[in-house]
Amino acid sequence: MRTNTTSQRVRSLYAVVFAALAAIIAFPLQASAKKECIEIKPGNVKGLARDSHVLLKVGEKYPSGKDEDEYKDLCVRYEGTPTERTRDLVIGHFGIDVHGDKEAKKKALSIAEKFGAADEDEWPTYVLIRKGTTEASEAIKFEGEKTVVGVTTFIRDQLEISVGAMLYYIETLDKLVSRFMEVDENGDAKAQIVRHFYAYVAKIMIFLNRGEAKEVAQMYGKVFNHVMTEGKEYATKNIKRLEGMLGSGDRSMSNSKREEVAQRIHILEKFAKPVEVSAEDNRSFYFAVAWYVFLVGAMIVTIIGIFFFEEKGTTTDDTAEEKTGDVSNGTAEEDVDKEGEEKKTETKKDQ
């Protein structure tokens, strides 16, 4: 019975470990919503422009061909751009079904006409509506080459928003960096404790980031270590040094190396110019930190428990076997004694 109970406990503990690992993997995926290109209906344009800049691609409802491939590439780059840069930008397709309901087509074309995008021969037509715009006539029509490079350049020139740069970030770490950099590095003992606490939390988060985010997370970790030992000026100094490398015109530097350097600069900028953190961000951040710490603690306790119960279970089994052996030996000795007494009785009777 004890052996079965111990095995059940061990299996239960393993289940807890696997559940904890699953929760660690699932939590980051739920941390932030993914931005992506959307389908924009005629009645939604004005509402979207109230809170965001809107880039409309006006054209057929079911497009195909080279221009559509360029738009899909644009959407991939938009989705891969850090949300801190595209938070105020919406990109979407304003599709007009030219072969469908005539009244719906007429209504859609009348709206497109207000933006200067009703000419079917020019489709797809890109139109930029700035945040807060109330008049369709204020929209800016894109007149350049309808490639992903042309459209992203247009967005950058008009809004100073860079879409599609090969730069990656980890939102939870960015928020942690903001808090870390707010603490006075020359402060009192309490400030030093807080700095070290944030640094250790960063190590836990970096350790838990696996897969595609692993390399970027490790870059964050290196900067954390340098800032802890060399001070906050480390970030600013190295941004200048790395920007000098990119601007030197060194043709021996490969494209992959340039992307790596650009990524390092992007992370260093998080330390030099920390992102702003709202009250809501604070709540979600502290919940995330508490969740990570709880899961890591639970895993450590569970692993210790597994070894403890396995060792205890083995000891219990050995003790049970010894007791069983003692009982068996005792029974055998009793049987031998009984046989001896019976033989003596028989001998006396014969005499």
C-alpha positions as CSV (number, residue, x, y, z in Angstrom):
1,M,0.0,0.0,0.0
2,R,2.8,2.4,0.9
3,T,4.6,1.8,-2.4
4,N,1.4,2.5,-4.4
5,T,0.8,5.7,-2.4
6,T,4.3,6.9,-3.0
7,S,4.1,6.3,-6.7
8,Q,0.9,8.2,-6.9
9,R,2.4,11.1,-5.1
10,V,5.4,11.2,-7.5
11,R,3.1,11.0,-10.5
12,S,1.0,13.9,-9.1
13,L,4.1,16.0,-8.5
14,Y,5.3,15.4,-12.1
15,A,1.9,16.5,-13.3
16,V,2.3,19.7,-11.3
17,V,5.7,20.4,-12.9
18,F,4.3,19.9,-16.4
19,A,1.3,22.1,-15.6
20,A,3.7,24.8,-14.3
21,L,5.8,24.6,-17.5
22,A,2.7,24.8,-19.7
23,A,1.6,27.9,-17.8
24,I,5.0,29.5,-18.2
25,I,4.8,28.9,-22.0
26,A,1.2,30.0,-22.3
27,F,1.4,33.2,-20.2
28,P,3.8,35.2,-22.5
29,L,1.5,34.3,-25.5
30,Q,-1.4,36.0,-23.7
31,A,0.6,39.0,-22.6
32,S,0.0,41.3,-25.6
33,A,-2.4,41.3,-28.5
34,K,-1.1,41.0,-32.0
35,K,-1.5,43.9,-34.4
36,E,-2.4,42.9,-37.9
37,C,-4.0,44.4,-41.1
38,I,-7.8,44.4,-41.0
39,E,-10.8,44.6,-43.3
40,I,-12.3,48.1,-43.0
41,K,-16.0,48.5,-43.7
42,P,-17.3,51.8,-45.1
43,G,-18.9,52.9,-41.9
44,N,-15.8,52.3,-39.8
45,V,-13.3,54.7,-41.4
46,K,-14.3,57.8,-39.4
47,G,-14.4,56.0,-36.1
48,L,-10.9,54.5,-36.7
49,A,-9.5,57.9,-37.7
50,R,-10.7,59.4,-34.4
51,D,-8.1,57.5,-32.4
52,S,-5.5,56.4,-34.9
53,H,-3.7,57.2,-38.2
54,V,-5.3,55.0,-40.9
55,L,-3.7,53.7,-44.0
56,L,-6.4,52.5,-46.4
57,K,-5.8,50.2,-49.4
58,V,-8.8,50.9,-51.6
59,G,-9.5,48.3,-54.2
60,E,-11.4,45.2,-55.2
61,K,-12.9,43.1,-52.5
62,Y,-11.1,40.0,-53.6
63,P,-7.8,41.1,-55.1
64,S,-4.9,39.1,-56.6
65,G,-1.7,39.6,-58.4
66,K,1.6,41.4,-57.8
67,D,0.0,44.4,-56.0
68,E,-1.8,42.1,-53.6
69,D,1.5,40.3,-52.9
70,E,3.1,43.6,-52.0
71,Y,0.2,44.4,-49.7
72,K,0.6,41.0,-47.9
73,D,4.3,41.7,-47.5
74,L,3.4,45.1,-46.0
75,C,1.1,43.4,-43.5
76,V,3.8,40.9,-42.5
77,R,6.2,43.8,-41.8
78,Y,3.4,45.7,-39.9
79,E,2.7,42.7,-37.7
80,G,6.4,42.2,-37.0
81,T,7.0,45.8,-36.0
82,P,7.0,46.6,-32.2
83,T,3.6,47.9,-31.1
84,E,5.2,50.9,-29.4
85,R,5.9,52.2,-32.9
86,T,2.7,51.2,-34.6
87,R,0.3,51.8,-31.6
88,D,-1.3,54.8,-33.4
89,L,-1.3,53.3,-36.9
90,V,-4.0,51.1,-38.4
91,I,-3.5,49.5,-41.8
92,G,-6.5,48.0,-43.6
93,H,-8.1,47.0,-46.8
94,F,-11.2,48.9,-48.0
95,G,-12.7,46.4,-50.3
96,I,-15.3,47.2,-52.9
97,D,-17.3,44.3,-54.4
98,V,-17.6,45.5,-58.0
99,H,-19.6,42.4,-59.0
100,G,-21.9,42.3,-56.0
101,D,-24.9,44.3,-54.8
102,K,-25.2,47.5,-56.9
103,E,-26.4,49.6,-54.0
104,A,-23.5,48.5,-51.7
105,K,-21.0,49.1,-54.5
106,K,-22.5,52.6,-55.1
107,K,-22.2,53.5,-51.4
108,A,-18.6,52.2,-51.2
109,L,-17.6,54.1,-54.3
110,S,-19.1,57.3,-53.0
111,I,-16.9,57.0,-49.9
112,A,-13.8,56.1,-52.0
113,E,-14.5,59.2,-54.2
114,K,-14.3,61.5,-51.2
115,F,-10.7,60.1,-50.6
116,G,-9.9,60.5,-54.3
117,A,-9.7,56.7,-54.7
118,A,-12.7,55.8,-56.8
119,D,-10.9,55.3,-60.1
120,E,-10.9,51.5,-60.6
121,D,-8.0,51.7,-63.1
122,E,-5.7,53.1,-60.4
123,W,-6.6,50.4,-57.8
124,P,-5.2,49.5,-55.4
125,T,-5.0,53.1,-54.2
126,Y,-3.4,53.9,-50.8
127,V,-4.8,56.7,-48.8
128,L,-3.5,58.0,-45.5
129,I,-5.9,59.6,-43.0
130,R,-4.2,61.3,-40.1
131,K,-5.4,60.8,-36.5
132,G,-8.2,63.2,-35.7
133,T,-9.1,64.0,-39.3
134,T,-12.8,64.8,-39.7
135,E,-12.9,65.7,-43.4
136,A,-12.3,63.1,-46.1
137,S,-10.8,65.9,-48.3
138,E,-7.9,66.1,-45.8
139,A,-6.8,62.5,-46.6
140,I,-3.4,62.1,-48.3
141,K,-3.3,60.0,-51.5
142,F,-0.1,58.0,-52.1
143,E,1.2,58.7,-55.6
144,G,4.4,56.6,-55.5
145,E,5.3,53.1,-56.6
146,K,2.9,50.6,-54.9
147,T,5.6,48.4,-53.4
148,V,6.2,47.6,-49.8
149,V,9.3,49.8,-49.8
150,G,7.4,52.6,-51.4
151,V,4.4,52.5,-49.0
152,T,6.6,52.1,-45.9
153,T,8.7,55.1,-47.0
154,F,5.5,57.1,-47.5
155,I,4.4,56.2,-44.0
156,R,7.7,57.2,-42.5
157,D,7.8,60.5,-44.4
158,Q,4.3,61.4,-43.4
159,L,4.1,60.1,-39.8
160,E,7.7,59.4,-38.8
161,I,6.7,55.8,-38.1
162,S,9.0,53.1,-39.3
163,V,7.2,50.0,-40.4
164,G,9.0,46.7,-41.1
165,A,12.5,47.3,-39.6
166,M,14.1,44.0,-38.6
167,L,13.9,44.9,-34.9
168,Y,12.4,42.8,-32.2
169,Y,11.5,43.5,-28.6
170,I,10.1,41.7,-25.5
171,E,7.4,43.9,-24.0
172,T,7.6,42.6,-20.5
173,L,11.3,43.2,-20.4
174,D,10.9,46.7,-21.8
175,K,8.6,47.5,-18.9
176,L,11.1,46.0,-16.4
177,V,13.9,48.1,-18.0
178,S,11.8,51.2,-17.4
179,R,11.5,50.4,-13.7
180,F,15.1,49.4,-13.4
181,M,16.4,52.6,-15.0
182,E,14.2,54.7,-12.7
183,V,16.0,53.6,-9.6
184,D,19.0,55.8,-8.6
185,E,22.1,53.7,-9.1
186,N,23.9,55.8,-6.4
187,G,21.0,55.6,-4.0
188,D,20.7,54.2,-0.5
189,A,20.6,50.6,0.5
190,K,16.9,50.3,-0.3
191,A,17.5,51.5,-3.8
192,Q,20.3,49.0,-4.3
193,I,18.0,46.2,-3.1
194,V,15.3,47.3,-5.6
195,R,17.9,47.4,-8.4
196,H,19.2,43.9,-7.7
197,F,15.6,42.6,-7.3
198,Y,14.8,43.9,-10.9
199,A,18.0,42.5,-12.2
200,Y,17.2,39.0,-10.8
201,V,13.7,39.1,-12.1
202,A,15.1,40.0,-15.5
203,K,17.4,36.9,-15.3
204,I,14.3,34.7,-14.6
205,M,12.4,36.2,-17.5
206,I,15.4,35.9,-19.8
207,F,15.9,32.2,-18.8
208,L,12.2,31.5,-19.5
209,N,12.2,33.0,-23.0
210,R,12.9,30.3,-25.4
211,G,12.5,29.7,-29.2
212,E,12.7,32.7,-31.5
213,A,12.9,35.1,-28.6
214,K,15.9,33.4,-26.9
215,E,18.6,35.4,-28.8
216,V,16.9,38.7,-28.3
217,A,16.3,38.0,-24.6
218,Q,20.0,37.2,-24.1
219,M,20.9,40.6,-25.6
220,Y,18.7,42.2,-22.9
221,G,20.6,40.1,-20.3
222,K,24.0,41.3,-21.5
223,V,22.9,45.0,-21.3
224,F,21.4,44.4,-17.8
225,N,24.7,43.0,-16.6
226,H,26.8,45.9,-18.1
227,V,24.5,48.6,-16.7
228,M,24.6,47.0,-13.3
229,T,28.5,47.0,-13.3
230,E,29.3,50.1,-15.4
231,G,26.3,52.4,-14.8
232,K,23.5,53.9,-16.8
233,E,25.9,55.7,-19.2
234,Y,26.8,52.3,-20.7
235,A,23.7,52.4,-22.9
236,T,24.3,55.9,-24.3
237,K,28.0,55.3,-25.0
238,N,27.5,52.1,-26.9
239,I,24.6,53.5,-29.0
240,K,27.1,56.1,-30.3
241,R,29.8,53.4,-30.9
242,L,27.4,51.0,-32.7
243,E,25.8,53.8,-34.8
244,G,29.3,54.8,-35.8
245,M,29.9,51.2,-37.1
246,L,26.7,51.3,-39.2
247,G,27.5,54.7,-40.6
248,S,31.1,54.0,-41.4
249,G,30.2,52.5,-44.8
250,D,32.2,49.4,-44.1
251,R,31.3,47.1,-47.0
252,S,32.9,44.1,-45.3
253,M,30.0,44.0,-42.8
254,S,27.4,41.5,-43.9
255,N,23.7,42.2,-43.9
256,S,23.1,39.8,-41.1
257,K,25.8,41.6,-39.0
258,R,24.2,44.9,-39.7
259,E,20.8,43.6,-38.6
260,E,22.4,42.3,-35.4
261,V,24.1,45.6,-34.7
262,A,20.8,47.4,-35.4
263,Q,19.0,45.0,-33.0
264,R,21.6,45.8,-30.3
265,I,21.1,49.5,-30.8
266,H,17.4,49.1,-30.5
267,I,17.7,47.3,-27.1
268,L,20.2,49.8,-25.8
269,E,17.7,52.6,-26.7
270,K,15.3,50.9,-24.3
271,F,17.8,51.6,-21.5
272,A,18.8,55.0,-22.7
273,K,15.2,56.1,-23.4
274,P,12.9,53.8,-21.4
275,V,9.3,53.4,-22.6
276,E,6.5,55.2,-20.7
277,V,4.6,53.0,-18.3
278,S,0.9,53.6,-17.5
279,A,-1.0,52.6,-14.3
280,E,-2.5,49.8,-16.2
281,D,0.9,48.6,-17.4
282,N,2.1,48.7,-13.8
283,R,-0.7,46.4,-12.7
284,S,-0.1,43.9,-15.6
285,F,3.6,44.1,-15.0
286,Y,3.5,43.3,-11.3
287,F,1.1,40.5,-12.0
288,A,3.4,39.1,-14.6
289,V,6.4,39.3,-12.2
290,A,4.5,37.7,-9.4
291,W,3.3,34.9,-11.7
292,Y,6.8,34.2,-13.0
293,V,8.3,34.2,-9.4
294,F,5.4,31.9,-8.2
295,L,5.9,29.4,-11.0
296,V,9.7,29.2,-10.6
297,G,9.2,28.8,-6.8
298,A,6.6,26.1,-7.4
299,M,8.9,24.3,-9.8
300,I,11.8,24.4,-7.3
301,V,9.6,23.2,-4.4
302,T,8.1,20.5,-6.6
303,I,11.5,19.2,-7.8
304,I,12.7,19.0,-4.2
305,G,9.5,17.2,-3.2
306,I,10.0,14.7,-6.0
307,F,13.4,13.7,-4.8
308,F,12.3,13.7,-1.1
309,F,9.3,11.4,-1.8
310,E,11.3,9.1,-4.0
311,E,14.0,8.7,-1.4
312,K,11.5,8.3,1.4
313,G,9.5,5.8,-0.8
314,T,12.7,3.8,-1.4
315,T,13.5,3.7,2.3
316,T,10.0,2.7,3.2
317,D,10.1,-0.2,0.6
318,D,13.4,-1.4,1.9
319,T,12.1,-1.4,5.5
320,A,9.0,-3.2,4.5
321,E,11.1,-5.9,2.7
322,E,13.3,-6.3,5.8
323,K,10.2,-6.7,8.0
324,T,8.8,-9.2,5.6
325,G,12.1,-11.1,5.7
326,D,12.2,-11.1,9.4
327,V,8.6,-12.5,9.6
328,S,9.4,-15.2,7.1
329,N,12.6,-16.2,8.9
330,G,10.7,-16.3,12.2
331,T,8.0,-18.5,10.8
332,A,10.5,-20.9,9.3
333,E,12.3,-21.2,12.7
334,E,9.0,-21.9,14.4
335,D,8.2,-24.7,11.9
336,V,11.7,-26.3,12.5
337,D,11.1,-26.2,16.3
338,K,7.7,-27.8,15.9
339,E,9.1,-30.6,13.7
340,G,11.8,-31.3,16.2
341,E,9.3,-31.6,19.1
342,E,7.2,-33.9,17.0
343,K,10.1,-36.2,16.3
344,K,11.1,-36.3,20.0
345,T,7.4,-37.3,20.9
346,E,7.4,-40.1,18.4
347,T,10.8,-41.5,19.7
348,K,9.4,-41.6,23.3
349,K,6.3,-43.5,22.1
350,D,8.4,-46.1,20.3
351,Q,10.5,-46.7,23.4
